[in-house]
Amino acid sequence: MNAAFINYLFPLSFMKKRHEQKLIILSIGLMIAFSIPISLLFNSEKEVLGYPMVLIYLFAVWMVSIVISFVIVKRYDE
C-alpha cells in the first residue's frame, strides 16, 4: 500500500484541536450530568406527561448532548 492510501484511511489530524477540546469538555460535562448525585436531584414524585422527572431529565440531557456534538462535528470541516 502506498502512503497516500494509508493517509486516506487513517488521517493523522481528523479534527482541529479546538474541536477535540470541545468534545472532551462535553464528555466531562456529561459525566457530571449523568452522575448519581446530580441525577437523584430530579428523582421526585412529579411527573411530566406521565413520565417521572428523572427520565425526562436523563433523556433531555442525552438529546441536548447529541445536538451539541452534532454541531461540533459538523463544523470540523472549516
VENCORLIN-V63820 format. One record per backbone hydrogen bond with DSSP energy under -1.0 kcal/mol. NH is the residue of the N-H (numbers start at 1). CO is the residue of the C=O. Records with the same first field share a line. If there is no record, write none. Layout:
NH = CO ; CO
//
This chain:
6 = 2
7 = 3
8 = 4
9 = 5
10 = 6
20 = 16
21 = 17
22 = 18
23 = 19
24 = 20
25 = 21
26 = 22
27 = 23
28 = 24
29 = 25
30 = 26
31 = 27
32 = 28
33 = 29
34 = 30
39 = 35
40 = 36
42 = 39
43 = 40
44 = 42
48 = 51
51 = 48
53 = 46
56 = 52
57 = 53
58 = 54
59 = 55
60 = 56
61 = 57
62 = 58
63 = 59
64 = 60
65 = 61
66 = 62
67 = 63
68 = 64
69 = 65
70 = 66
71 = 67
72 = 68
73 = 69
74 = 70
75 = 71
76 = 73
78 = 75
//
